[in-house]
Amino acid sequence: MGSRTISLEESAYAKLRAAKRPGESFSEVVHRVLGGAEPSFADFRALVDRKSADRLADVIAKMRREDVQLQRKRISRRG
């Protein structure tokens, strides 16, 4: 992926910086604000309380582990 240098007025930069979430790049801000990227878990997490978000993250992690195990079983059956 390439990158570009752009010029912004100070007021536009201040708005972009204000929209930036912790750990988020300016490119991610632009995608999120302009709708150019799929929503991330961080976007969803802002909509629910912390306890619910943490439980959901745990469930997603468990589902991923189960998917990996299932894929390994399928591969071992083929071999």
C-alpha positions, 0 to 999 in steps of 0.5 A: 500500500502506498502513501500520499502527502496532502496539505490541510488547512490548520482548521481541517487538521484540527478536526481530523485530529479531534476525530482520531481515536487512541491507536487509530491512524489518520488513514483509519480516521478518514476511512471511518469518517468517510465510510471507506472501510468496514466497521471495526470492532472498536467502532462497535465497542463504542456502542455498547457498555464495556462488560457486554463488549468484553463478553462479545470479544471473548465469544469471538475469540472462542469462535476463532479458536474453534474455527482453527481447530475445525480447519486443522481436523479437515486438513488432517482428514485429507492427508 
